[in-house]
């Protein structure tokens, strides 16, 4: 078994790591790592994890599946989707794509985790509430692993009712936000000090430094990694100012 994932602020990575730990498996591999493709080729059973955006999968994950569809053929995939509130068929979005490439979908698991949209007030919770979310997710992961080991894997996000919920709950209204990469990332040059942290973290190489300031391009996958790690809180996407920088390290091990 191998775990592959995409994670912006660490929520999904943490959940996939926790899931694999019950099988004594090695650390999961980010889809940004070239080794992920070889790992998928060598394993029959795959755990695929990603966050949900507007009841859809991130564009970077969709592209990864399409670009590497042939290596998924014949694999058995269990899907883990993380979300701040609701996804409907978060696991089903990738399941439908993977089935086109000859994949057997073993199961799906939806996990609520601390909200990572740091420049919007909605969904913000106290530290204690976010820690409880993580604890609840850990308990749910353990239960899902127990069911999988018993041959009764959870099927969250995979049937037609989940599909309808995801479609009419968000995706139908916000499909344009996840259909393509976005050019809406904004840098406050009065705050930016040109440290380059955002450049080094961006999974899309969407940022660069020019005249000691960070410059965004038009290929942002909305992972909020740069926003949550900027020491000057100079980067925004949906909102106009940073309300909270969200990283999984803030909510575990305290």
C-alpha positions, 0 to 999 in steps of 0.5 A: 500500500502507498499513500499519495496526496496533495496538501496545501496547509498540511491537513490532508497530509496529516490525515493520510499519514495517520491512516497509513500509520495503522498499516505500518506503512511508510510516509505518503508521497506528495503528488508534487514529488516525481517519486509519486508516479513510480510509487503508484506503479509499484503498488496495487493498493493506493490511498489518495488524499486531497482537499476539497474546493467548492465541492470539487477537487483541486485543479492540480489533482485533476491534472495529475490524474489525467496526466498519469491515468495509464499508471492507475489502471488495475489499481485499487484506490481508497480516497480521503477528502478533507474539507472545512465544512461540506463537500457532498461527493468530494471522494466521488469527484476523483473516483469518477475520473479514476474509473475511466482509467480502469481503477477499482474504487475501494472506498471513500472517507470525508474528514472535516479539518480546520479551515484553511481559507485564511483571508475570509471570516467564514468558518473561523473557529477557536484554537480549542474547536480546531483541535477538537476537529482534528481529534474527531478526524483522528477517531474517524480515521481509526474507525475507517481503518478498522472497517477497511481491515474487516472488508467493509470500507467506508463509502463516503462521497461515492453514491448518487446521493452524495453526487447530487449533494455536491453538485447542487450544494456548491459545485454547480454554482462555483464550477468556474472557480475550480475549472482552471487555475486562477490569476487572482492571487494578490501581493501587498507590496507594501508588506512584501519583503521579497524573502522568497518563502512563497516562491519555494513553497508554491506547487505550481511555480506560480510565484517569482521575485522581481525587484525584491518583491513577490510577483504572482502569475496566472496558475494558482491552484488555491492551496493557500500554502503561500498565504499561510506561510508568508511572515508578513501576511502580504498575500491574499486570494479571496479576501483583502486581508489575512484573518488567520494563517492556518497550518496543521502544526497549529492544532496538533501536539499541543 
